[in-house]
Amino acid sequence: MINDSRVPSLHVHLAWWGLRRFTLDDAYFQWQREVLSPDEIATLHRQVEQKRRGSSIDEVAFYDATAHSNILPVLYSQRYDYYLAIGQRVVDRIGAARSILDVGCGVGILTTFYAKQYPNKTFVGIDRSPISIARAQEQAVALGLTNVRFECVELDQASPAGSYDVIIATHALLQAEQDPGLPSRSWKTFERASVSQPQAAFEQRTGIGPRLDRLRVLLAVGGRMILFEKTRQLARRIPWQRALAARGFGLIEQPELIRYRLVEEVADDGPFYLLGMREACQFHWDEAPELDEGPLFDRVKLKTASPDSGEPLYENHWPSAQTVWEQLRAKQLLKGTTKQEPDDRQLHVELGQAEEGVYLYCANTEDQRQLVLVEPASRAILEVYYQDIVSSSP
Ligand SMILES: C[S@@+](CC[C@H](N)C(=O)[O-])C[C@H]1O[C@@H](n2cnc3c(N)ncnc32)[C@H](O)[C@@H]1O
């Protein structure tokens, strides 16, 4: 058990690393300009752009650069609330484990926090960025930690030695943020077909298949995994969960969606998973979309509403738009088209008339839904939107 009066809080830990918490972009960027030279800022921006291209060389170059002592606090301060959201959640789930592996540990900000909380447990942090690992080692020494060590390991090519009771991976295994994921069966549904080929292709091109295979071997009997990746979109969440389930993992607790701030921006991230071997798990994998997000559709209010001219009666850009579209009464299609891409992606757009008004509905196989409802007098606006979407989509 953690004795809160004995251990430094995460705020103290982050301050030790030189991180500051900002809630305003202006204040953050002013500090960035005070600490970094214009050349350093320009180089950093260039590396961020290069990292977006997704090659492992560019990624390592980026993480190497961020580990330098002047850049580290500035860059990682943007993630201050991310650390708050993740740090204690992970600590609370380490439980009775004695050996813990933190995969893709970066400069070790969280790994050293975990190690500090549990001086009697052994922690190993691995990362493929050599400068991040050197920084992590240096900082662990400065913190006086003797229960943590760091190794430079490219998980795509090698595994660290040993066997682990808990494996942690936070924002480390599924980087490929531009990957479209697994498309749904059609624009009408959020379901994914249970076909092995597209799943195998996703696991291979994002690298999660081989990475999970390696981690599975490193996990001790009865071991657990604590995972937090950018898999909020259903098109990523489903193949991610299927990859885990196919390797025998199950849910020890319900996955948790996490929201935190990146200075002024709000990030909807996760889910946060605690996994064990399927036999020891009581919860089922859930592949349903988040239908509780989006504005409420209230027919009574709609009838009495008198919006300013041109303002929509109702607008919904969430998956729940599909349920509302299905509920529209006496729908009549005015025009509609469904575009089919060679890679199975589809985009459907329709303009229609319903009892509630004139509507524009768009749906694609990447789970995007959009419904706009206007009074019949404003139909021309939706005609323009319809044409824009039809002519701009690939
Ligand atoms: C966004 S950082 C996350 C750091 C830390 N886990 C956290 O939650 O703050 C991602 C880290 O994963 C590392 N990484 C990505 N792919 C890796 C791989 N195949 N092998 C080892 N490290 C990897 C990167 O070098 C980078 O340091």
The ligand as an ORCA input file, in Angstrom:
! r2SCAN-3c Opt
* xyz 0 1
  C       5.133      9.370    -26.380
  S       6.564      8.653    -25.649
  C       5.852      8.001    -24.187
  C       6.800      7.944    -23.033
  C       6.175      7.423    -21.742
  N       5.749      6.047    -21.870
  C       5.019      8.294    -21.277
  O       3.911      7.754    -21.082
  O       5.221      9.480    -21.080
  C       6.792      7.199    -26.655
  C       8.105      6.492    -26.424
  O       8.036      5.165    -26.959
  C       9.283      4.857    -27.545
  N       9.095      3.791    -28.542
  C       8.234      3.803    -29.582
  N       8.344      2.656    -30.284
  C       9.285      1.917    -29.658
  C       9.873      0.634    -29.938
  N       9.506     -0.096    -30.983
  N      10.838      0.156    -29.105
  C      11.222      0.910    -28.037
  N      10.724      2.129    -27.747
  C       9.771      2.621    -28.541
  C       9.722      6.182    -28.156
  O      11.123      6.214    -28.395
  C       9.264      7.193    -27.110
  O      10.271      7.473    -26.181
*
